[in-house]
Amino acid sequence: MTTTVETFTEFTFEAAHELKPHEGLHGHSFKVRIHLTGEPDPTFGWPANLYEVEKHVSVVRKRLDHSFLNEIEGLSVPSLENVAGWIWKELESKVSTLSHVVVSRGVDGQAEGCIYRG
């Protein structure tokens, strides 16, 4: 049996969006968790070096933070599900141990969110 480990890195971003015809322009504080799964490194135990992963995640975070999501290519309809899928597509070729992306909004205990597995 092969041993696997799952780790994650988390970030937040602030952004505005519209979901026509349901909602007008408004903003949210979003929370994103990037989950990585794989065989544990024999020394550190992680499935991926988070220092290396952070290089790619920071590009995604900068692209989303303080933006109007509808104007980002590929996010003309920026639902939670589409934002999670967009993040997956941005990272999948760069982070081989990517297992799923979680995007949520709202305060803990009153949040809503999506889990995306490519």
GIWOLIN-V507636 format. One record per residue. N is the residue number from 1. RES is the residue in one letter. OMEGA is omega in whole degrees, -180 to 180 (none if undefined). Layout:
[[N RES OMEGA] [N RES OMEGA]]
This chain:
[[1 M 180] [2 T 177] [3 T 174] [4 T 179] [5 V 175] [6 E 174] [7 T 178] [8 F 170] [9 T -173] [10 E 173] [11 F 177] [12 T 172] [13 F 177] [14 E -180] [15 A 176] [16 A 175] [17 H 174] [18 E 174] [19 L -178] [20 K 2] [21 P -171] [22 H -174] [23 E 173] [24 G 180] [25 L 179] [26 H -177] [27 G 180] [28 H 164] [29 S -178] [30 F 173] [31 K -178] [32 V 173] [33 R 178] [34 I -178] [35 H -178] [36 L -177] [37 T 177] [38 G 177] [39 E -179] [40 P 173] [41 D -176] [42 P -179] [43 T -172] [44 F 179] [45 G -179] [46 W 176] [47 P 179] [48 A 178] [49 N -177] [50 L 176] [51 Y 178] [52 E 180] [53 V -178] [54 E 178] [55 K -178] [56 H -180] [57 V -179] [58 S 177] [59 V 179] [60 V -179] [61 R -180] [62 K 180] [63 R -176] [64 L -171] [65 D 180] [66 H 180] [67 S 167] [68 F -170] [69 L -179] [70 N -177] [71 E 178] [72 I -180] [73 E -179] [74 G -179] [75 L 180] [76 S 173] [77 V -171] [78 P 171] [79 S 176] [80 L -178] [81 E 180] [82 N 176] [83 V 179] [84 A 178] [85 G 179] [86 W 179] [87 I 178] [88 W -178] [89 K 179] [90 E -174] [91 L -169] [92 E -179] [93 S -176] [94 K -175] [95 V -173] [96 S -178] [97 T 180] [98 L 179] [99 S 174] [100 H -179] [101 V 178] [102 V 176] [103 V 178] [104 S 175] [105 R -177] [106 G -178] [107 V 178] [108 D -179] [109 G 179] [110 Q -176] [111 A 169] [112 E -176] [113 G -176] [114 C 172] [115 I -178] [116 Y 175] [117 R -176] [118 G none]]
